[in-house]
């Protein structure tokens, strides 16, 4: 068995001990319920660990991660997480957090086939198509890549707002803010894209559901 694998259980024991040394009731208290104020929709990339980069403790963030932090309306996994977070946990904030250097977005910029994931990445290609004029006008490839990442996050924020789940919450005057962030792999800092939505009137008319 590899050293890396063997260490995992050992690390877990050390982590439990350190938590208990600060508070002997730590796990007893946590096990009773969860009341996180935040749903995080992020990329699966191993370098963007949700809790760690925002200094959040267990119990504070409900998390959904997939390749390139996508909000795909036929994804039952995403819909179920969103429904539970909004309607049961009553989170007040949803953050879509992308990251510069995202491999999924990079793949969407190219014409290379990378297997079954091509079908997932196609959703990101749609974002390119919507913003083709702006993106094609950026000559520097890295700058274009960065902008594509930001636009992808922004589109996912809007896609969240288009769901019946979010629109229903807003119609019922439930407090629910949706934000778009991009994490910098090279700096560790987050950039807030300031695409904060809090009403379905922020959507194009065709998406506004009469609920
Ligand atoms: Zn990524």
py3Dmol code that shows the C-alpha trace and the ligand (Angstrom):
import py3Dmol

protein = """\
ATOM      1  CA  UNK A   1       0.000   0.000   0.000  1.00  0.00           C
ATOM      2  CA  UNK A   2       1.347   3.400  -0.889  1.00  0.00           C
ATOM      3  CA  UNK A   3       2.676   5.752   1.747  1.00  0.00           C
ATOM      4  CA  UNK A   4       0.207   8.416   0.619  1.00  0.00           C
ATOM      5  CA  UNK A   5      -2.793   6.133   1.126  1.00  0.00           C
ATOM      6  CA  UNK A   6      -1.593   4.827   4.486  1.00  0.00           C
ATOM      7  CA  UNK A   7      -1.145   8.389   5.742  1.00  0.00           C
ATOM      8  CA  UNK A   8      -4.784   9.315   5.126  1.00  0.00           C
ATOM      9  CA  UNK A   9      -6.182   7.360   8.067  1.00  0.00           C
ATOM     10  CA  UNK A  10      -3.289   8.454  10.226  1.00  0.00           C
ATOM     11  CA  UNK A  11      -3.963  12.102   9.334  1.00  0.00           C
ATOM     12  CA  UNK A  12      -7.625  11.613  10.164  1.00  0.00           C
ATOM     13  CA  UNK A  13      -6.756  10.381  13.645  1.00  0.00           C
ATOM     14  CA  UNK A  14      -4.520  13.389  14.229  1.00  0.00           C
ATOM     15  CA  UNK A  15      -7.259  15.733  13.005  1.00  0.00           C
ATOM     16  CA  UNK A  16      -9.833  14.195  15.357  1.00  0.00           C
ATOM     17  CA  UNK A  17      -7.430  14.515  18.273  1.00  0.00           C
ATOM     18  CA  UNK A  18      -6.661  18.160  17.521  1.00  0.00           C
ATOM     19  CA  UNK A  19     -10.368  19.040  17.264  1.00  0.00           C
ATOM     20  CA  UNK A  20     -11.142  17.230  20.518  1.00  0.00           C
ATOM     21  CA  UNK A  21      -8.266  18.889  22.336  1.00  0.00           C
ATOM     22  CA  UNK A  22      -9.840  22.282  21.605  1.00  0.00           C
ATOM     23  CA  UNK A  23     -13.377  21.171  22.305  1.00  0.00           C
ATOM     24  CA  UNK A  24     -14.258  17.710  23.669  1.00  0.00           C
ATOM     25  CA  UNK A  25     -17.851  18.156  22.394  1.00  0.00           C
ATOM     26  CA  UNK A  26     -16.800  19.159  18.877  1.00  0.00           C
ATOM     27  CA  UNK A  27     -18.193  16.144  17.022  1.00  0.00           C
ATOM     28  CA  UNK A  28     -21.163  15.647  19.323  1.00  0.00           C
ATOM     29  CA  UNK A  29     -22.257  19.219  18.637  1.00  0.00           C
ATOM     30  CA  UNK A  30     -21.632  18.961  14.869  1.00  0.00           C
ATOM     31  CA  UNK A  31     -23.467  15.656  14.567  1.00  0.00           C
ATOM     32  CA  UNK A  32     -26.744  17.115  15.868  1.00  0.00           C
ATOM     33  CA  UNK A  33     -27.605  19.256  12.836  1.00  0.00           C
ATOM     34  CA  UNK A  34     -26.229  21.431  10.066  1.00  0.00           C
ATOM     35  CA  UNK A  35     -27.203  24.996   9.425  1.00  0.00           C
ATOM     36  CA  UNK A  36     -24.837  26.288   6.729  1.00  0.00           C
ATOM     37  CA  UNK A  37     -25.558  29.809   5.418  1.00  0.00           C
ATOM     38  CA  UNK A  38     -23.811  29.070   2.127  1.00  0.00           C
ATOM     39  CA  UNK A  39     -24.021  26.769  -0.884  1.00  0.00           C
ATOM     40  CA  UNK A  40     -20.752  26.565  -2.816  1.00  0.00           C
ATOM     41  CA  UNK A  41     -20.745  25.463  -6.436  1.00  0.00           C
ATOM     42  CA  UNK A  42     -17.136  25.018  -7.454  1.00  0.00           C
ATOM     43  CA  UNK A  43     -14.782  23.164  -9.763  1.00  0.00           C
ATOM     44  CA  UNK A  44     -13.604  19.643  -8.937  1.00  0.00           C
ATOM     45  CA  UNK A  45     -10.018  20.854  -9.340  1.00  0.00           C
ATOM     46  CA  UNK A  46      -7.974  19.590  -6.373  1.00  0.00           C
ATOM     47  CA  UNK A  47      -6.356  23.000  -5.946  1.00  0.00           C
ATOM     48  CA  UNK A  48      -9.603  24.788  -5.084  1.00  0.00           C
ATOM     49  CA  UNK A  49     -10.803  23.267  -1.792  1.00  0.00           C
ATOM     50  CA  UNK A  50     -14.009  25.109  -0.878  1.00  0.00           C
ATOM     51  CA  UNK A  51     -13.780  25.298   2.906  1.00  0.00           C
ATOM     52  CA  UNK A  52     -10.076  25.899   3.106  1.00  0.00           C
ATOM     53  CA  UNK A  53      -9.763  28.946   0.861  1.00  0.00           C
ATOM     54  CA  UNK A  54     -12.522  30.845   2.684  1.00  0.00           C
ATOM     55  CA  UNK A  55     -11.521  29.721   6.173  1.00  0.00           C
ATOM     56  CA  UNK A  56     -14.833  27.951   6.766  1.00  0.00           C
ATOM     57  CA  UNK A  57     -15.345  25.285   9.403  1.00  0.00           C
ATOM     58  CA  UNK A  58     -17.239  22.011   8.994  1.00  0.00           C
ATOM     59  CA  UNK A  59     -20.955  22.850   9.140  1.00  0.00           C
ATOM     60  CA  UNK A  60     -20.598  26.212   7.393  1.00  0.00           C
ATOM     61  CA  UNK A  61     -20.620  25.333   3.683  1.00  0.00           C
ATOM     62  CA  UNK A  62     -22.855  23.000   1.673  1.00  0.00           C
ATOM     63  CA  UNK A  63     -20.780  21.972  -1.340  1.00  0.00           C
ATOM     64  CA  UNK A  64     -21.356  20.878  -4.923  1.00  0.00           C
ATOM     65  CA  UNK A  65     -18.381  20.491  -7.236  1.00  0.00           C
ATOM     66  CA  UNK A  66     -18.066  19.376 -10.825  1.00  0.00           C
ATOM     67  CA  UNK A  67     -15.766  20.014 -13.762  1.00  0.00           C
ATOM     68  CA  UNK A  68     -15.705  23.774 -14.436  1.00  0.00           C
ATOM     69  CA  UNK A  69     -18.365  24.638 -11.794  1.00  0.00           C
ATOM     70  CA  UNK A  70     -21.271  24.186 -14.161  1.00  0.00           C
ATOM     71  CA  UNK A  71     -25.002  24.673 -13.523  1.00  0.00           C
ATOM     72  CA  UNK A  72     -26.571  22.276 -16.010  1.00  0.00           C
ATOM     73  CA  UNK A  73     -30.350  22.182 -15.760  1.00  0.00           C
ATOM     74  CA  UNK A  74     -30.665  18.475 -16.563  1.00  0.00           C
ATOM     75  CA  UNK A  75     -28.085  17.535 -13.911  1.00  0.00           C
ATOM     76  CA  UNK A  76     -30.133  15.817 -11.194  1.00  0.00           C
ATOM     77  CA  UNK A  77     -27.175  15.935  -8.849  1.00  0.00           C
ATOM     78  CA  UNK A  78     -26.908  19.729  -9.078  1.00  0.00           C
ATOM     79  CA  UNK A  79     -30.698  20.205  -8.911  1.00  0.00           C
ATOM     80  CA  UNK A  80     -30.958  18.001  -5.826  1.00  0.00           C
ATOM     81  CA  UNK A  81     -28.139  19.809  -4.041  1.00  0.00           C
ATOM     82  CA  UNK A  82     -29.662  23.182  -4.949  1.00  0.00           C
ATOM     83  CA  UNK A  83     -33.157  22.130  -3.868  1.00  0.00           C
ATOM     84  CA  UNK A  84     -31.939  20.785  -0.541  1.00  0.00           C
ATOM     85  CA  UNK A  85     -29.774  23.840   0.101  1.00  0.00           C
ATOM     86  CA  UNK A  86     -32.487  26.374  -0.758  1.00  0.00           C
ATOM     87  CA  UNK A  87     -35.634  24.662   0.490  1.00  0.00           C
ATOM     88  CA  UNK A  88     -34.452  22.623   3.469  1.00  0.00           C
ATOM     89  CA  UNK A  89     -31.275  24.290   4.692  1.00  0.00           C
ATOM     90  CA  UNK A  90     -32.476  27.764   3.641  1.00  0.00           C
ATOM     91  CA  UNK A  91     -29.017  28.994   2.729  1.00  0.00           C
ATOM     92  CA  UNK A  92     -28.833  32.749   2.263  1.00  0.00           C
ATOM     93  CA  UNK A  93     -26.000  32.748  -0.262  1.00  0.00           C
ATOM     94  CA  UNK A  94     -25.017  30.663  -3.264  1.00  0.00           C
ATOM     95  CA  UNK A  95     -21.527  31.221  -4.624  1.00  0.00           C
ATOM     96  CA  UNK A  96     -20.411  29.931  -8.002  1.00  0.00           C
ATOM     97  CA  UNK A  97     -16.637  29.875  -7.732  1.00  0.00           C
ATOM     98  CA  UNK A  98     -14.579  29.279 -10.848  1.00  0.00           C
ATOM     99  CA  UNK A  99     -10.808  29.564 -11.014  1.00  0.00           C
ATOM    100  CA  UNK A 100      -8.210  30.943 -13.387  1.00  0.00           C
ATOM    101  CA  UNK A 101      -6.320  28.154 -15.169  1.00  0.00           C
ATOM    102  CA  UNK A 102      -9.404  25.902 -15.248  1.00  0.00           C
ATOM    103  CA  UNK A 103      -8.678  22.837 -17.403  1.00  0.00           C
ATOM    104  CA  UNK A 104     -12.353  22.385 -18.284  1.00  0.00           C
ATOM    105  CA  UNK A 105     -12.623  25.904 -19.673  1.00  0.00           C
ATOM    106  CA  UNK A 106      -9.288  25.507 -21.468  1.00  0.00           C
ATOM    107  CA  UNK A 107     -10.589  22.346 -23.145  1.00  0.00           C
ATOM    108  CA  UNK A 108     -13.719  24.235 -24.223  1.00  0.00           C
ATOM    109  CA  UNK A 109     -11.540  26.775 -26.055  1.00  0.00           C
ATOM    110  CA  UNK A 110      -9.899  24.084 -28.145  1.00  0.00           C
ATOM    111  CA  UNK A 111     -11.232  21.626 -30.706  1.00  0.00           C
ATOM    112  CA  UNK A 112      -9.482  18.627 -29.209  1.00  0.00           C
ATOM    113  CA  UNK A 113     -11.588  15.662 -28.163  1.00  0.00           C
ATOM    114  CA  UNK A 114     -10.901  14.404 -24.647  1.00  0.00           C
ATOM    115  CA  UNK A 115     -13.457  11.589 -24.503  1.00  0.00           C
ATOM    116  CA  UNK A 116     -16.894  11.445 -22.913  1.00  0.00           C
ATOM    117  CA  UNK A 117     -16.189  14.698 -21.095  1.00  0.00           C
ATOM    118  CA  UNK A 118     -16.588  16.445 -24.496  1.00  0.00           C
ATOM    119  CA  UNK A 119     -20.336  16.275 -23.848  1.00  0.00           C
ATOM    120  CA  UNK A 120     -20.003  18.103 -20.519  1.00  0.00           C
ATOM    121  CA  UNK A 121     -17.605  20.644 -21.951  1.00  0.00           C
ATOM    122  CA  UNK A 122     -20.075  21.423 -24.721  1.00  0.00           C
ATOM    123  CA  UNK A 123     -22.041  23.458 -22.173  1.00  0.00           C
ATOM    124  CA  UNK A 124     -18.957  25.641 -21.693  1.00  0.00           C
ATOM    125  CA  UNK A 125     -18.614  25.995 -25.458  1.00  0.00           C
ATOM    126  CA  UNK A 126     -22.127  27.479 -25.468  1.00  0.00           C
ATOM    127  CA  UNK A 127     -20.800  30.257 -23.212  1.00  0.00           C
ATOM    128  CA  UNK A 128     -18.086  30.939 -25.798  1.00  0.00           C
ATOM    129  CA  UNK A 129     -20.723  31.132 -28.513  1.00  0.00           C
ATOM    130  CA  UNK A 130     -22.834  33.631 -26.519  1.00  0.00           C
ATOM    131  CA  UNK A 131     -19.793  35.860 -26.014  1.00  0.00           C
ATOM    132  CA  UNK A 132     -17.912  35.082 -29.224  1.00  0.00           C
ATOM    133  CA  UNK A 133     -17.586  38.701 -30.311  1.00  0.00           C
ATOM    134  CA  UNK A 134     -16.009  39.852 -27.051  1.00  0.00           C
ATOM    135  CA  UNK A 135     -13.763  36.808 -26.710  1.00  0.00           C
ATOM    136  CA  UNK A 136     -12.554  36.709 -30.303  1.00  0.00           C
ATOM    137  CA  UNK A 137     -11.567  40.376 -30.013  1.00  0.00           C
ATOM    138  CA  UNK A 138      -9.054  39.569 -27.241  1.00  0.00           C
ATOM    139  CA  UNK A 139      -5.782  38.845 -29.039  1.00  0.00           C
ATOM    140  CA  UNK A 140      -3.701  37.594 -26.123  1.00  0.00           C
ATOM    141  CA  UNK A 141      -4.648  33.953 -25.625  1.00  0.00           C
ATOM    142  CA  UNK A 142      -4.122  33.967 -21.882  1.00  0.00           C
ATOM    143  CA  UNK A 143      -6.220  37.092 -21.456  1.00  0.00           C
ATOM    144  CA  UNK A 144      -8.941  35.519 -23.576  1.00  0.00           C
ATOM    145  CA  UNK A 145      -8.769  32.377 -21.425  1.00  0.00           C
ATOM    146  CA  UNK A 146      -9.112  34.429 -18.220  1.00  0.00           C
ATOM    147  CA  UNK A 147     -12.064  36.376 -19.591  1.00  0.00           C
ATOM    148  CA  UNK A 148     -13.739  33.152 -20.746  1.00  0.00           C
ATOM    149  CA  UNK A 149     -13.437  31.803 -17.196  1.00  0.00           C
ATOM    150  CA  UNK A 150     -15.109  34.945 -15.813  1.00  0.00           C
ATOM    151  CA  UNK A 151     -17.885  34.822 -18.408  1.00  0.00           C
ATOM    152  CA  UNK A 152     -18.461  31.135 -17.681  1.00  0.00           C
ATOM    153  CA  UNK A 153     -18.945  31.870 -13.973  1.00  0.00           C
ATOM    154  CA  UNK A 154     -21.300  34.746 -14.791  1.00  0.00           C
ATOM    155  CA  UNK A 155     -23.388  32.518 -17.065  1.00  0.00           C
ATOM    156  CA  UNK A 156     -23.626  29.866 -14.334  1.00  0.00           C
ATOM    157  CA  UNK A 157     -24.864  32.512 -11.895  1.00  0.00           C
ATOM    158  CA  UNK A 158     -27.592  33.429 -14.369  1.00  0.00           C
ATOM    159  CA  UNK A 159     -28.335  29.746 -14.979  1.00  0.00           C
ATOM    160  CA  UNK A 160     -28.882  29.300 -11.252  1.00  0.00           C
ATOM    161  CA  UNK A 161     -31.291  32.223 -11.267  1.00  0.00           C
ATOM    162  CA  UNK A 162     -33.199  30.666 -14.179  1.00  0.00           C
ATOM    163  CA  UNK A 163     -33.992  27.494 -12.201  1.00  0.00           C
ATOM    164  CA  UNK A 164     -37.522  27.093 -10.879  1.00  0.00           C
ATOM    165  CA  UNK A 165     -35.950  26.437  -7.460  1.00  0.00           C
ATOM    166  CA  UNK A 166     -34.321  29.851  -7.168  1.00  0.00           C
ATOM    167  CA  UNK A 167     -37.206  31.735  -8.803  1.00  0.00           C
ATOM    168  CA  UNK A 168     -39.694  30.108  -6.428  1.00  0.00           C
ATOM    169  CA  UNK A 169     -37.592  31.106  -3.427  1.00  0.00           C
ATOM    170  CA  UNK A 170     -37.474  34.698  -4.651  1.00  0.00           C
ATOM    171  CA  UNK A 171     -41.227  34.759  -5.310  1.00  0.00           C
ATOM    172  CA  UNK A 172     -41.728  33.667  -1.706  1.00  0.00           C
ATOM    173  CA  UNK A 173     -39.511  36.521  -0.515  1.00  0.00           C
ATOM    174  CA  UNK A 174     -36.910  34.110   0.762  1.00  0.00           C
ATOM    175  CA  UNK A 175     -33.564  35.832   1.253  1.00  0.00           C
ATOM    176  CA  UNK A 176     -31.234  34.319  -1.340  1.00  0.00           C
ATOM    177  CA  UNK A 177     -28.240  36.011  -2.931  1.00  0.00           C
ATOM    178  CA  UNK A 178     -26.260  34.483  -5.783  1.00  0.00           C
ATOM    179  CA  UNK A 179     -22.674  35.518  -6.381  1.00  0.00           C
ATOM    180  CA  UNK A 180     -19.934  34.817  -8.929  1.00  0.00           C
ATOM    181  CA  UNK A 181     -16.303  34.488  -7.859  1.00  0.00           C
ATOM    182  CA  UNK A 182     -13.053  33.508  -9.539  1.00  0.00           C
ATOM    183  CA  UNK A 183     -10.215  32.064  -7.495  1.00  0.00           C
ATOM    184  CA  UNK A 184      -6.621  32.776  -8.513  1.00  0.00           C
ATOM    185  CA  UNK A 185      -4.530  29.620  -8.474  1.00  0.00           C
ATOM    186  CA  UNK A 186      -1.334  31.694  -8.626  1.00  0.00           C
ATOM    187  CA  UNK A 187      -2.236  34.159  -5.871  1.00  0.00           C
ATOM    188  CA  UNK A 188      -4.749  32.390  -3.657  1.00  0.00           C
ATOM    189  CA  UNK A 189      -7.004  35.440  -3.806  1.00  0.00           C
ATOM    190  CA  UNK A 190     -10.648  35.485  -4.863  1.00  0.00           C
ATOM    191  CA  UNK A 191     -12.059  38.051  -7.302  1.00  0.00           C
ATOM    192  CA  UNK A 192     -15.733  38.927  -6.795  1.00  0.00           C
ATOM    193  CA  UNK A 193     -17.257  39.381 -10.270  1.00  0.00           C
ATOM    194  CA  UNK A 194     -20.068  41.408  -8.692  1.00  0.00           C
ATOM    195  CA  UNK A 195     -22.859  39.658 -10.558  1.00  0.00           C
ATOM    196  CA  UNK A 196     -25.121  39.577  -7.543  1.00  0.00           C
ATOM    197  CA  UNK A 197     -28.683  38.553  -8.369  1.00  0.00           C
ATOM    198  CA  UNK A 198     -31.554  38.620  -5.929  1.00  0.00           C
ATOM    199  CA  UNK A 199     -34.744  38.774  -8.029  1.00  0.00           C
ATOM    200  CA  UNK A 200     -35.996  37.120 -11.210  1.00  0.00           C
ATOM    201  CA  UNK A 201     -36.460  40.613 -12.648  1.00  0.00           C
ATOM    202  CA  UNK A 202     -32.679  40.504 -13.146  1.00  0.00           C
ATOM    203  CA  UNK A 203     -33.283  37.865 -15.838  1.00  0.00           C
ATOM    204  CA  UNK A 204     -34.181  38.304 -19.500  1.00  0.00           C
ATOM    205  CA  UNK A 205     -37.962  38.338 -19.720  1.00  0.00           C
ATOM    206  CA  UNK A 206     -38.183  34.979 -21.505  1.00  0.00           C
ATOM    207  CA  UNK A 207     -36.726  33.231 -18.431  1.00  0.00           C
ATOM    208  CA  UNK A 208     -39.021  34.862 -15.860  1.00  0.00           C
ATOM    209  CA  UNK A 209     -41.412  32.178 -14.617  1.00  0.00           C
ATOM    210  CA  UNK A 210     -44.918  33.084 -13.498  1.00  0.00           C
ATOM    211  CA  UNK A 211     -45.006  31.208 -10.223  1.00  0.00           C
TER     212      UNK A 211
END
"""
ligand_1 = """\
1
ZN
Zn -11.437 23.890 -13.018
"""
view = py3Dmol.view(width=600, height=400)
view.addModel(protein, "pdb")
view.setStyle({"model": 0}, {"cartoon": {"style": "trace"}})
view.addModel(ligand_1, "xyz")
view.setStyle({"model": 1}, {"stick": {}})
view.zoomTo()
view.show()
